Amino acid sequence: MAAELHVALVAADREVWSGEATLVVARTTSGDIGVMPGHQPLLGVLESGPVTIRTPEGGTVVAAVHGGFISFADDKLSLLAETAELAGEIDVKAVEQELARANAEDDAEARRAADVRLRAATAGR
């Protein structure tokens, strides 16, 4: 079993993050999944939620991911998301305003998207 796996987090418009990791946790339609080096091959559908990547140096990378696919084989993990942004790229005050607006308009989809972004932003700090 290898000590690390290569991770590529890609959104429709850009590569969000790429590097080595010891653990990746993501939400799929089947529930949360943790992938470590040597994991069985998998292909799944991503749900909106934070993705947490643990790096070999002990760091943590958190991203808000909305939809897409997860694929793992030969210690290479691909997260192909419809949209994704790193926690540090998220403007917490703007997302709090989006969440308030979604609540006022009773917009469940916008509320869910803002909630995922807010959870990722606060987890990554």
C-alpha positions in Angstrom: 0.0 0.0 0.0 1.3 3.4 -1.0 1.6 6.1 1.7 0.0 8.8 -0.5 -2.5 9.2 -3.3 -2.5 11.8 -6.0 -5.6 14.1 -6.0 -7.0 16.3 -8.7 -10.0 18.5 -7.8 -11.2 20.0 -11.1 -14.3 22.2 -11.7 -15.9 22.8 -15.0 -13.9 26.0 -15.5 -10.5 25.3 -13.8 -8.2 23.0 -11.8 -9.0 23.9 -8.2 -6.3 21.9 -6.4 -3.9 19.1 -7.3 -1.3 17.3 -5.1 -0.6 14.4 -2.8 -2.8 13.4 0.1 -3.1 10.8 2.8 -6.9 11.0 3.1 -9.8 12.6 1.2 -13.4 12.8 2.6 -16.2 13.7 0.2 -20.0 13.4 0.2 -21.5 11.1 -2.4 -25.1 10.1 -3.2 -24.3 6.9 -1.1 -23.1 9.0 1.9 -19.8 10.3 3.1 -16.7 8.4 1.9 -13.1 8.5 3.0 -10.5 7.5 0.5 -7.0 6.5 1.6 -4.0 5.1 -0.4 -4.8 1.5 -1.4 -8.6 2.0 -1.4 -10.6 -0.2 -3.7 -11.4 1.4 -7.1 -14.6 3.4 -7.1 -16.8 5.6 -9.2 -19.5 7.7 -7.6 -21.7 10.8 -7.9 -20.7 13.8 -5.7 -23.3 15.5 -3.7 -22.9 19.2 -2.7 -20.8 19.4 0.4 -17.3 20.2 1.7 -14.4 18.0 0.5 -11.6 17.7 3.0 -8.1 16.7 1.8 -5.4 15.8 4.3 -1.9 16.4 3.0 1.2 14.4 3.9 2.7 17.4 5.7 -0.3 17.3 8.1 -2.2 20.2 6.4 -5.8 20.3 5.5 -7.4 21.6 2.3 -11.1 22.2 2.3 -13.3 23.0 -0.7 -17.0 23.6 -1.3 -18.0 21.2 -4.1 -21.4 21.2 -5.9 -22.2 18.1 -7.9 -20.0 16.0 -10.2 -18.1 12.7 -10.0 -15.5 11.0 -7.9 -13.2 8.4 -9.4 -10.4 6.4 -7.7 -8.0 3.8 -9.1 -4.2 3.1 -8.8 -3.9 5.7 -6.0 -5.2 8.5 -8.3 -8.3 10.3 -7.1 -10.2 12.6 -9.4 -13.0 14.8 -8.2 -14.7 16.3 -11.2 -17.1 18.9 -9.9 -19.7 21.1 -11.6 -18.4 23.9 -9.4 -15.8 24.0 -6.6 -13.9 26.6 -4.6 -11.3 26.4 -2.0 -12.2 27.6 1.5 -9.8 30.5 1.3 -11.5 31.8 -1.8 -14.9 32.1 -0.2 -16.0 35.5 1.1 -17.8 34.5 4.3 -19.7 37.8 4.7 -21.0 37.6 1.1 -22.1 34.0 1.7 -23.9 35.0 4.9 -25.8 37.6 2.9 -26.6 34.9 0.2 -27.9 32.6 3.0 -30.0 35.4 4.5 -31.5 36.2 1.1 -32.2 32.5 0.4 -33.9 32.1 3.7 -36.0 35.3 3.1 -37.0 34.0 -0.3 -37.5 30.5 0.9 -35.2 29.2 -1.8 -34.1 25.8 -0.7 -31.5 25.3 -3.5 -29.8 28.6 -2.9 -29.9 28.0 0.9 -28.2 24.5 0.4 -25.5 26.0 -1.9 -24.8 28.9 0.6 -24.7 26.5 3.5 -22.1 24.2 1.8 -19.9 27.2 1.0 -20.2 28.6 4.5 -19.4 25.2 6.1 -16.3 24.8 3.8 -15.1 28.3 4.5 -15.4 28.0 8.3 -13.9 24.5 8.3 -10.9 25.6 6.3 -9.9 28.4 8.7 
